[in-house]
Amino acid sequence: MVARCKSLLKPGIFHLPSHGTYVLHPGICPEYRNAHGCFWALVNRDKQRVGMTLLRVDAGVDTGPVLLQSSYRFDELRESHTVMQYRVVLENLDGIADKLKAAWHGRLDPCP
C-alpha cells in the first residue's frame, strides 16, 4: 500500500498490507520530515535536500526504513515548493516503481 496522506496512520491500518505500507514523503528525511520538506530545505538554502523520500511506515513519525531519496533539476525561481513536491515524485516514478516492486518481492534494501 502507498499512503499519500498528511495524517498519521494507526498501526491497525499500516500493518494490514502483507508487504507493508509505504509513504512518498515531500522532503529528504530525517532532516526535512514535515509536510513541507521542500519549502524548508529551500528556506535553509539546503538545495541538496530538496527532494522526496520513499520509506516504509513504522510506529514512529517518518522513521521507517528509507528505500529511496531523490531529487530532480528544479528551478527555484519558476517553481513553487508545492510544484517541486509533485514534480520530484513524477520525475522519479521509475525509481519509485523499482523499489516498490523489489519490496513486494521481499527484497527490502534500505538506504544507509
N, C-alpha and C positions, 0 to 999 in steps of 0.2 A: 504494500500500500504506500502511496505517496501522499503525504499530507501537505496541502498548500493552504494553510490557515494561519491566523495570527493568534490563536488561542492554544493553551497547553492542553494536550490530550491526557486523559486519565489512563492509567495502566490497563484497565479493563478494555480500553479501545485499542491502544497501540500494541498490546500483546495478542490481539485476535489474529492478524495475518500470520500464516505459518512461516513466512520468510522475512518477517519484520516489517516495520513501518519506517519510512524514510522521509526526510524533510529537505526541501531545497531552500536553504536559508539565504536571505539577501545580505550577505556580508561574509567576511572571512573570519571564521571562528578560530580561537576563542576571543580574539581582540574585539571584534565587532559582532556581537551576538544579539543585538536588539532588532526590532523590526525595521530600522533604518540604517543598516550597516554601511551601505554605500555612502549615504549622506555623512555619517560621522567620520568615515575614512577620508572623505574629501575635506571636511572641516579641519581635520588634523593634518592635512596635506600628506596623508599616508596613501599615496596613489597605488602602491603595490598591493594594497589590501582592498581596493575597490573591486568587488567580485562576489562570488557565491560559494556556498559550502553545501555539499551533499553529505548528510550524516544520517546514521541510524538512530532512531528515537530510543532513549532510555528514560529512567526515572528522573534524571536531572534536567536542567534547562540548557539545551544545546550542548550536552556533554557526552553524547554517544560517539561511537567510532566514526571518524571522518573518512569518507570514501573518496571525495574529490573536492579540490579547491581550485577554482578557475576564475579568470578574468577575460577581458577582451579589449580591443583597442577603442576605448571610449573617448568621446570628445566632451570634456567638461565645460566647454564654452557653449556648446549647442545642445547638449543633452542634460535633462534634469536628473537628479538622483533616482527618481521614480522610473524614468525611461531606462536608466542604467540597470536597475534591478531586474527589469523584464528582459532587456537585451542580453545581459550576461547569461541568463538561462537559455534563451533562444540560440545564442552563438555557441553554446556548449552542449547542445542536445545529443550529439553523437557520443560524447564522453560520458554524459549522464546515463544514456541508454546502456552503454557498455558496462558501467559499474553496477547498474541495477540488474542487468542480465547475469553478471558474474555472481552477485549476491543471491539471486534466485537459484543459481546452480550450486550454491553452498560455498562459493569462493569469496568470502568477505575479506578483502585486502585493504585494511585501514591505512591511511597516510600516517607517517611518523609524527 
